[in-house]
Amino acid sequence: MEQQLLPIGSVVKFKEWGQTLMIYGRMQNDSKTLKRWDYVACFYPHGNLTKDSNIFFNHEDISEVVFRGYINDDEIAFRDALIEGIEKADQMAQSAGADKS
């Protein structure tokens, strides 16, 4: 991954509009589209109101980091393992796709 993932609890502004969002999940799959996104967030300060209020987006969609969430050794280890797992899954998917050609 080119950038580091922000920790959960981070508050960001989305490029497309000025609404403030709070990240509460990373590397999330949208159950409706099956697309993987860097983040899932909810409106700040409202919180996660319903399953339909989830906002999925990628790191490049962030215009400003207003607040960076809590980072400790557990967060660093989890983030590193998450990134490593995603990279391995992507490599396996690419290999499987190449085998079908």
Secondary structure by P-SEA (a helix, b strand, c coil): ccbbbbcccbbbbbccccbbbbbccccccccccccccccccccccccccccccbbbbcccccccccccccccaaaaaaaaaaaaaaaaaaaaaaaaaaaac
